[in-house]
Amino acid sequence: MLQKARITAIGTYVPSKVLSNEDLEKMVDTSDEWIVKRTGISERRVAEPGEYTSDLCVAAVKNLMDRYDKTVKDVDLIIVCTSTPDFPFPSVASIIQDKLNIQVSTGAIDLSAACAGFAYGLHTAHSFVASGLHKKVLVIGADNLTRITDYTDRSTCVLFGDGAGAVLIEKDEDFSSFISFNLGTEGAHGMHVYRTGLSNKLGDVELLNSPYLVQNGRAVMRWVVRNVPKKMEEIIEASGLSIEEIDWFVPHSANLRLIEPICEKSGFPLDKTLYSLKKFGNTSAATIPLSLDLGIREGKVKNGDRVLMNGFGSGLVHAGLLIQLQFDPEVNKPDPL
């Protein structure tokens, strides 16, 4: 018999340094008007030198602990969803175990699913708790994309920022946060978003050998608009609910001009869609928790709300979850992001 798993707390963090569109005008051939018109982004946050993904994660977890009066010392599994780990190994999760003094008997893994990472992390944590193998799982979506952004490429450098979001998933006797899900990938399109590593070839395709993130934005947009609305429909259908019974849609905050056609094609209202890109840009695995938490901080998102999340990114992978919120009561109000 499956156990119930509840998302009990959330915390987020963004670095204090702001990189505005006006700043980018001085770095590359672009303008505030051009960026806002094509992306909806006004500014993004940039980690300081020496501030790495593990530091972003720790700050987000500390925000969670302070707001909900939680301890993480007894967490029995840490899942960090990131494409920008401090090192190829050891994992960010293992670094966090040490920095937060979590018990040494905890499991620690990094999960690589690019911008769909947080949704995959939630699904994985739900599986571990529902199976009865774990009771308290820490899931963190975090990326330090400015470290791998080419600031001579105006088509990509305007998009990316740094940030982190964390949630706790705990065994619960009465309430399950998880309603339905949908996962998938089309690896044949992996060459549209990549960063080379040990190999510079994907199938028969020779990749640009670059230390930076490389993206074919138009190809990704076509794929997302063609696929995500269908996957949203499948998730809602599997739940037995109607689209009118869903309170909020939280897509990966890649680009507002990508979110708009998703909403139009799916029939989900844009004014009930949460995104974090305006002030934070595309933070990859952090966009969904940042977007959700902005809604909570603004007083729009409440316990009992049904939230449809959908992450999509390099792979090309996608992951969607329909959840119902039932956080523990906040004991401290967070500072503004």
C-alpha positions as CSV (number, residue, x, y, z in Angstrom):
1,M,0.0,0.0,0.0
2,L,1.4,3.4,-1.0
3,Q,2.2,5.9,1.8
4,K,0.9,9.5,1.6
5,A,3.5,12.2,0.9
6,R,3.0,15.9,1.7
7,I,5.0,18.9,0.7
8,T,5.3,20.6,4.0
9,A,7.6,23.6,3.5
10,I,9.2,25.8,0.8
11,G,12.2,28.1,0.8
12,T,13.9,30.2,-1.9
13,Y,17.0,32.3,-2.4
14,V,18.4,34.5,-5.1
15,P,21.8,36.4,-5.0
16,S,21.7,40.1,-4.2
17,K,23.6,41.2,-7.3
18,V,21.3,42.5,-10.0
19,L,22.1,42.4,-13.7
20,S,19.6,44.6,-15.4
21,N,18.8,45.0,-19.1
22,E,20.4,48.4,-18.9
23,D,23.6,46.7,-17.7
24,L,23.5,44.3,-20.6
25,E,23.2,47.2,-23.0
26,K,26.8,48.1,-22.0
27,M,28.0,44.5,-22.5
28,V,26.4,43.4,-25.8
29,D,24.5,44.8,-28.8
30,T,21.0,44.8,-27.2
31,S,18.5,47.1,-25.5
32,D,16.0,47.0,-22.7
33,E,13.1,47.3,-25.3
34,W,14.5,44.4,-27.4
35,I,14.9,42.1,-24.4
36,V,11.5,42.8,-22.8
37,K,9.7,42.5,-26.1
38,R,11.2,39.1,-26.9
39,T,11.5,37.6,-23.4
40,G,9.6,39.6,-20.8
41,I,12.7,39.7,-18.7
42,S,13.7,43.0,-17.0
43,E,16.6,41.8,-14.8
44,R,18.3,38.7,-13.3
45,R,20.5,37.8,-10.3
46,V,24.1,36.9,-10.5
47,A,26.0,34.9,-7.9
48,E,29.1,36.5,-6.5
49,P,32.6,35.2,-7.2
50,G,33.0,32.2,-4.9
51,E,29.2,31.7,-4.5
52,Y,28.4,28.3,-6.1
53,T,25.4,26.2,-6.5
54,S,25.8,24.5,-3.1
55,D,25.8,28.0,-1.5
56,L,22.5,28.9,-3.3
57,C,21.0,25.6,-2.1
58,V,22.0,26.1,1.6
59,A,20.6,29.6,1.6
60,A,17.2,28.4,0.2
61,V,17.1,25.6,2.8
62,K,17.9,28.1,5.6
63,N,15.0,30.2,4.3
64,L,12.7,27.2,4.5
65,M,13.8,26.3,8.0
66,D,13.3,29.9,9.3
67,R,9.9,30.3,7.8
68,Y,8.4,27.0,8.9
69,D,10.5,26.3,12.0
70,K,11.8,23.1,10.4
71,T,14.9,21.0,11.1
72,V,16.6,19.1,8.3
73,K,19.1,17.2,10.4
74,D,16.8,14.2,10.3
75,V,16.2,14.3,6.5
76,D,16.9,10.8,5.1
77,L,17.4,11.7,1.4
78,I,18.7,14.8,-0.3
79,I,17.9,15.3,-4.0
80,V,19.6,18.3,-5.7
81,C,18.3,19.1,-9.2
82,T,21.0,21.1,-11.1
83,S,22.9,21.3,-14.3
84,T,25.7,23.5,-12.7
85,P,27.1,21.5,-9.8
86,D,30.1,22.9,-8.0
87,F,32.1,19.9,-9.2
88,P,31.5,16.9,-11.6
89,F,31.9,15.0,-8.3
90,P,31.4,15.1,-5.3
91,S,27.7,15.8,-5.7
92,V,26.1,19.1,-4.5
93,A,23.8,17.0,-2.3
94,S,26.8,15.5,-0.4
95,I,28.2,19.0,0.1
96,I,24.9,20.2,1.5
97,Q,24.7,17.3,3.9
98,D,28.0,18.5,5.4
99,K,27.1,22.2,5.3
100,L,23.7,21.7,7.0
101,N,24.9,19.1,9.4
102,I,22.4,16.5,8.2
103,Q,22.7,13.0,9.6
104,V,25.4,10.9,7.8
105,S,22.9,8.1,7.3
106,T,21.1,10.2,4.7
107,G,21.1,9.4,1.0
108,A,22.5,12.2,-1.3
109,I,22.1,12.4,-5.0
110,D,22.3,15.0,-7.8
111,L,19.6,14.7,-10.5
112,S,20.3,16.0,-14.0
113,A,17.2,16.9,-16.0
114,A,18.1,20.5,-16.9
115,C,15.1,22.9,-16.6
116,A,12.7,20.0,-15.9
117,G,14.9,19.1,-12.9
118,F,12.7,20.3,-10.1
119,A,9.6,18.5,-11.4
120,Y,11.6,15.3,-11.8
121,G,13.0,15.8,-8.3
122,L,9.5,16.1,-6.8
123,H,8.4,13.0,-8.7
124,T,11.4,11.1,-7.5
125,A,10.9,12.2,-3.9
126,H,7.2,11.2,-4.0
127,S,8.2,7.8,-5.2
128,F,10.7,7.3,-2.4
129,V,8.2,8.4,0.3
130,A,5.2,6.7,-1.2
131,S,7.1,3.4,-1.3
132,G,7.8,3.6,2.4
133,L,11.6,3.6,1.8
134,H,12.0,7.2,3.1
135,K,10.1,9.5,5.4
136,K,11.6,13.0,4.9
137,V,13.2,14.1,1.6
138,L,14.8,17.4,0.8
139,V,14.4,18.5,-2.8
140,I,16.3,21.5,-4.1
141,G,16.3,23.0,-7.6
142,A,19.2,25.3,-8.1
143,D,21.4,26.6,-10.9
144,N,24.3,29.0,-11.4
145,L,23.8,29.6,-15.1
146,T,25.7,32.9,-15.3
147,R,28.9,30.9,-14.8
148,I,28.2,29.1,-18.1
149,T,26.7,31.9,-20.1
150,D,28.4,33.4,-23.1
151,Y,28.1,37.2,-22.6
152,T,29.2,37.8,-26.3
153,D,26.0,36.0,-27.5
154,R,23.1,38.4,-27.3
155,S,20.6,35.7,-28.1
156,T,21.3,33.7,-24.9
157,C,23.1,36.0,-22.4
158,V,19.9,38.1,-21.9
159,L,18.0,35.0,-20.6
160,F,19.9,33.5,-17.7
161,G,20.2,34.1,-13.9
162,D,21.0,32.3,-10.7
163,G,18.8,31.1,-7.9
164,A,17.5,28.2,-5.8
165,G,14.3,26.8,-4.4
166,A,13.9,24.0,-1.8
167,V,10.9,21.9,-0.5
168,L,10.5,19.2,2.1
169,I,8.4,16.1,1.3
170,E,7.3,14.2,4.3
171,K,5.3,11.1,5.1
172,D,1.8,12.0,6.2
173,E,-1.0,9.9,7.7
174,D,-3.8,11.9,6.2
175,F,-2.9,14.0,3.2
176,S,-1.1,13.5,-0.1
177,S,0.1,16.4,-2.2
178,F,0.5,14.4,-5.4
179,I,-2.4,13.9,-7.7
180,S,-1.1,13.0,-11.2
181,F,2.0,13.3,-13.4
182,N,3.5,12.9,-16.8
183,L,7.1,12.4,-17.9
184,G,8.9,12.1,-21.2
185,T,11.8,12.8,-23.4
186,E,12.8,13.1,-27.1
187,G,16.5,12.5,-27.0
188,A,16.8,12.9,-30.8
189,H,16.4,16.7,-30.2
190,G,19.2,16.9,-27.6
191,M,21.4,19.0,-29.8
192,H,19.1,22.0,-29.5
193,V,20.3,22.7,-25.9
194,Y,23.6,21.5,-24.7
195,R,27.0,22.1,-23.0
196,T,29.8,19.8,-24.2
197,G,31.7,17.6,-21.9
198,L,33.7,14.4,-22.4
199,S,32.0,14.1,-25.8
200,N,31.6,16.8,-28.5
201,K,29.2,14.6,-30.6
202,L,25.6,13.7,-30.1
203,G,24.6,10.8,-32.3
204,D,25.8,11.9,-35.8
205,V,25.7,15.6,-34.9
206,E,29.0,17.5,-34.3
207,L,28.5,19.9,-31.4
208,L,30.1,23.3,-31.0
209,N,33.0,22.7,-28.6
210,S,32.3,25.4,-26.0
211,P,32.5,25.8,-22.3
212,Y,29.2,27.7,-22.4
213,L,25.6,26.7,-22.7
214,V,24.5,26.5,-26.4
215,Q,20.8,26.8,-27.4
216,N,18.7,26.8,-30.5
217,G,15.9,28.9,-29.0
218,R,13.6,28.7,-32.0
219,A,13.8,24.9,-32.3
220,V,13.2,24.5,-28.5
221,M,10.2,26.9,-28.7
222,R,8.6,24.9,-31.5
223,W,9.0,21.7,-29.6
224,V,7.7,23.1,-26.3
225,V,4.6,24.7,-27.9
226,R,3.8,21.5,-29.8
227,N,4.2,19.2,-26.8
228,V,3.6,20.9,-23.4
229,P,-0.1,21.7,-23.9
230,K,-0.8,18.1,-24.9
231,K,1.0,16.9,-21.8
232,M,-0.9,19.3,-19.6
233,E,-4.2,17.9,-21.0
234,E,-3.0,14.3,-20.2
235,I,-2.1,15.2,-16.6
236,I,-5.4,16.8,-16.0
237,E,-7.3,14.0,-17.6
238,A,-5.5,11.4,-15.5
239,S,-6.5,13.3,-12.3
240,G,-10.2,13.2,-13.1
241,L,-10.5,16.9,-12.8
242,S,-11.3,19.6,-15.3
243,I,-9.0,22.5,-16.3
244,E,-11.4,24.9,-14.5
245,E,-10.6,23.0,-11.2
246,I,-6.9,23.8,-11.5
247,D,-6.0,27.0,-9.5
248,W,-2.5,27.7,-10.9
249,F,-0.2,26.8,-13.7
250,V,3.5,27.0,-13.0
251,P,5.6,26.3,-16.1
252,H,9.3,26.5,-16.4
253,S,10.1,30.3,-16.6
254,A,12.2,30.2,-19.8
255,N,10.7,33.1,-21.7
256,L,7.3,34.9,-21.5
257,R,6.9,34.6,-25.2
258,L,7.1,30.8,-24.7
259,I,4.6,30.8,-21.9
260,E,2.0,32.8,-23.7
261,P,1.5,30.4,-26.6
262,I,1.4,27.4,-24.1
263,C,-1.4,29.1,-22.3
264,E,-3.2,30.0,-25.5
265,K,-3.0,26.5,-26.9
266,S,-3.9,24.8,-23.6
267,G,-6.7,27.1,-22.8
268,F,-5.2,27.9,-19.4
269,P,-5.6,31.6,-18.4
270,L,-2.3,33.6,-18.4
271,D,-3.5,35.5,-15.3
272,K,-3.6,32.2,-13.4
273,T,-0.1,31.3,-14.5
274,L,2.9,31.9,-12.2
275,Y,6.3,32.8,-13.5
276,S,9.6,34.2,-12.0
277,L,11.4,35.4,-15.2
278,K,10.6,39.1,-15.0
279,K,13.0,39.8,-12.2
280,F,15.1,36.6,-12.1
281,G,15.3,35.4,-15.7
282,N,15.7,31.8,-16.6
283,T,17.1,30.0,-13.5
284,S,16.7,26.5,-15.0
285,A,15.8,24.0,-12.2
286,A,15.0,26.9,-9.8
287,T,12.3,28.6,-11.9
288,I,9.4,26.5,-10.7
289,P,10.0,26.8,-7.0
290,L,10.8,30.5,-7.3
291,S,7.6,31.1,-9.3
292,L,5.5,29.1,-6.8
293,D,7.1,30.9,-3.8
294,L,6.5,34.3,-5.4
295,G,2.8,33.5,-5.5
296,I,2.9,32.4,-1.9
297,R,4.8,35.5,-0.8
298,E,2.4,37.8,-2.6
299,G,-0.6,36.1,-0.9
300,K,-2.1,34.8,-4.1
301,V,-1.4,31.1,-3.6
302,K,-3.0,29.4,-0.6
303,N,-3.2,26.0,1.0
304,G,-5.8,23.8,-0.8
305,D,-4.9,25.2,-4.2
306,R,-4.3,22.8,-7.0
307,V,-1.2,23.6,-8.9
308,L,-0.1,22.2,-12.3
309,M,3.7,22.3,-12.8
310,N,5.5,21.6,-16.0
311,G,9.2,21.6,-16.5
312,F,10.9,21.2,-19.9
313,G,14.5,21.5,-21.1
314,S,17.6,19.9,-22.5
315,G,17.2,16.3,-23.5
316,L,14.7,17.2,-24.6
317,V,12.9,16.2,-21.4
318,H,9.7,17.3,-19.8
319,A,8.0,16.5,-16.5
320,G,4.5,17.6,-15.3
321,L,2.9,17.2,-11.9
322,L,-0.5,18.1,-10.5
323,I,-0.3,18.7,-6.8
324,Q,-2.5,20.1,-4.0
325,L,-0.8,22.4,-1.5
326,Q,-0.9,21.8,2.2
327,F,2.1,23.5,3.7
328,D,2.7,23.7,7.4
329,P,1.9,27.1,8.9
330,E,4.6,29.7,8.5
331,V,6.0,31.0,11.8
332,N,8.2,33.8,10.3
333,K,7.4,35.9,7.2
334,P,10.2,35.9,4.7
335,D,12.1,38.9,3.5
336,P,11.3,40.1,0.0
337,L,13.3,38.4,-2.8
